[in-house]
């Protein structure tokens, strides 16, 4: 359904009348009504901008949950212990 809006009258008290030639006019002031699109370009821009900021967060959470579900092999601390032992110079 297409919405119509009178730019001069208050949005609370708008009365839409269709003339005999099919043009929509305001019932209060008699001016032609402006067609309001269902989705405005600013809304599309806001959606793209919001998704650009939210998508990395969603991907990060998804990867974190997948990593938590994997079974990791138990690592031994032996290689770390060998690296910390100082070698004596003879």
Residue pairs with C-beta under 8 A, 6 or more apart in sequence:
2 35
2 36
2 38
3 35
3 36
3 38
4 16
4 24
4 33
4 34
4 35
4 36
5 11
5 14
5 33
5 34
5 36
6 14
6 26
6 28
6 29
6 31
6 33
6 34
7 31
7 34
8 26
8 29
8 31
9 26
9 28
9 29
13 28
14 26
14 27
14 28
15 26
15 27
15 28
16 24
16 25
16 26
16 27
16 33
17 24
17 25
17 26
17 27
18 24
18 25
19 25
23 32
24 32
24 33
25 31
25 32
25 33
26 32
26 33
